Amino acid sequence: MALSLTLSLLIAILPGCSAPKRVYRQPPRSTGEAEQPPARDDNATQIQIVPEHEVLSDPYQSKGMQAASLAMAQIGQPYQYGGNSPSGFDCSGLVMYVYGLLDVPLPRTAEEQAARGRSVSLAEAAPGDLLFFRIDGRRVSHVGIFAGDDVFVHAPSSGSSVQSESVTNGWWRERLVDVRRIVP
């Protein structure tokens, strides 16, 4: 009986001993214009926005998870061609900004960023990995930050804002050309 009670107490206490896990949720996305890519999958509608200073000081998050969290924190910020700050982002500016906060310098364009890190398969993708797409032509022209659970964060186009999408959505999946790991 005493052994059974001791085991029950240990089982109840042990989960509290593990490192805390942060759950990030995002606010609902406003409706976009009809000519934008298909709306994102609702798998990521439950992500808490955490202030940058909390993400950067969380000792339980890997650099990749921090990158994903910082990207999620930018959801709703406006798109601005050439933008690389919370006042406005384009796709590569968002990536450059997020990784800059983590002291990982990246070049300015999606095409240049696609030459960094090492390639991994989509099945191996981890939070913080970069997803590269060919939207219009033969070269890489778009980038997003993988957040986990088939969701990525990006600044899609003029007239929109930073948002999350499902990489399994057919429109995005058929344009995906590479997944690159920037941080271990």
C-alpha positions in Angstrom: 0.0 0.0 0.0 2.8 2.5 1.0 4.7 1.6 -2.3 1.5 2.2 -4.3 0.9 5.6 -2.6 4.6 6.6 -3.1 4.4 5.7 -6.9 1.2 7.6 -7.3 2.7 10.7 -5.7 5.9 10.4 -7.9 3.8 10.1 -11.0 1.8 13.2 -10.0 4.9 15.2 -9.1 7.2 14.2 -12.0 5.4 16.1 -14.8 5.9 19.3 -12.7 9.6 18.7 -12.6 10.1 18.8 -16.4 11.0 22.0 -18.1 8.0 24.3 -18.7 6.6 24.3 -22.2 5.3 27.5 -23.6 2.2 27.4 -25.8 1.9 30.1 -28.3 -1.5 31.2 -29.8 -2.3 33.8 -32.4 -5.2 36.2 -32.7 -7.8 35.6 -35.4 -6.7 36.7 -38.8 -8.7 39.4 -40.6 -10.1 38.4 -44.0 -7.8 39.1 -46.9 -8.4 40.2 -50.5 -9.7 37.6 -53.0 -6.5 37.6 -55.1 -4.3 36.5 -52.1 -3.2 32.9 -51.7 -5.8 30.6 -50.0 -6.5 31.2 -46.3 -4.5 29.4 -43.8 -5.5 26.2 -42.0 -7.0 26.8 -38.6 -4.7 24.4 -36.8 -2.7 27.4 -35.5 -5.5 29.5 -34.1 -4.6 28.7 -30.5 -1.2 30.4 -30.1 -0.5 32.9 -27.4 1.4 36.0 -28.4 4.4 36.4 -26.0 6.4 39.6 -25.8 9.8 39.6 -27.5 11.7 40.1 -24.2 10.1 37.0 -22.7 10.9 34.9 -25.8 14.5 35.9 -25.8 15.0 35.3 -22.1 13.2 31.9 -22.0 16.0 29.3 -21.2 13.8 26.4 -22.2 13.5 27.3 -25.8 15.9 26.4 -28.6 17.0 29.2 -31.0 14.7 27.6 -33.6 11.7 27.7 -31.2 12.6 31.3 -30.3 12.7 32.2 -34.0 9.2 30.6 -34.5 7.9 32.4 -31.4 9.3 35.8 -32.4 7.7 35.3 -35.9 4.4 34.4 -34.4 4.6 37.6 -32.2 4.6 39.6 -35.5 1.3 38.2 -36.8 -0.9 41.1 -37.7 2.0 43.6 -38.5 1.5 45.2 -41.9 3.2 44.1 -45.1 5.5 46.7 -46.6 7.7 46.0 -49.6 11.3 46.3 -48.4 10.2 46.4 -44.8 12.2 44.8 -42.1 10.7 46.1 -38.8 7.4 45.8 -36.9 6.2 49.0 -38.7 6.1 46.8 -41.9 7.7 43.6 -43.2 8.1 41.9 -46.5 8.9 38.1 -46.4 12.7 38.2 -46.2 12.6 41.3 -44.0 10.6 39.4 -41.4 13.1 36.6 -41.5 16.0 39.0 -41.3 14.4 40.8 -38.3 13.5 37.7 -36.4 17.0 36.1 -36.8 18.6 39.5 -36.1 17.0 39.5 -32.7 18.7 36.2 -32.1 22.1 37.5 -33.2 22.0 35.4 -36.4 22.7 37.8 -39.3 21.0 36.8 -42.6 21.2 38.5 -46.0 18.3 40.7 -47.2 16.6 38.7 -50.0 14.8 35.3 -50.0 17.1 34.1 -52.8 20.2 35.0 -50.7 18.7 33.5 -47.6 18.1 30.3 -49.5 21.8 29.8 -49.7 22.3 29.7 -45.9 22.0 26.8 -43.5 21.5 23.3 -44.5 18.7 21.7 -46.4 16.3 19.3 -44.6 13.2 17.5 -45.7 9.7 18.9 -44.9 9.2 15.8 -42.7 12.3 16.8 -40.7 11.3 20.5 -40.4 11.6 22.0 -36.9 10.4 25.3 -35.5 12.6 28.1 -36.9 13.5 26.4 -40.1 13.0 28.5 -43.2 10.6 27.5 -46.0 11.4 28.7 -49.5 8.9 29.0 -52.3 8.8 29.8 -56.0 5.8 32.0 -56.5 6.5 33.6 -59.8 9.3 32.2 -62.0 12.3 29.9 -61.7 14.0 31.5 -58.7 13.2 31.5 -55.0 10.9 34.5 -54.4 9.3 33.9 -51.0 10.3 32.7 -47.6 8.5 31.9 -44.3 9.5 30.6 -40.9 8.3 27.2 -39.9 6.4 27.2 -36.5 5.7 23.5 -36.2 2.6 21.4 -36.9 2.8 22.2 -40.6 2.3 25.9 -39.9 4.6 28.7 -41.2 4.6 32.4 -40.6 5.3 34.9 -43.4 4.5 38.3 -44.8 2.6 37.4 -48.0 1.9 40.4 -50.1 1.0 44.0 -50.5 -2.3 44.9 -48.8 -2.0 42.1 -46.2 -0.2 41.5 -42.9 2.1 38.9 -41.4 0.1 35.7 -41.0 0.3 32.0 -40.5 -0.5 29.4 -43.2 -0.5 25.7 -43.5 2.4 24.3 -45.6 0.2 21.3 -46.4 -2.3 23.7 -48.2 -2.0 22.6 -51.9 -1.3 26.1 -53.1 1.8 26.5 -50.8 2.9 22.8 -51.0 3.2 22.8 -54.8 5.4 26.0 -54.7 7.7 24.8 -51.8 11.2 24.3 -53.1 13.4 24.0 -50.0 13.4 23.8 -46.3 16.6 25.1 -44.6 17.9 24.8 -41.0 19.6 28.0 -40.0 20.3 27.2 -36.3 20.9 23.8 -34.8 
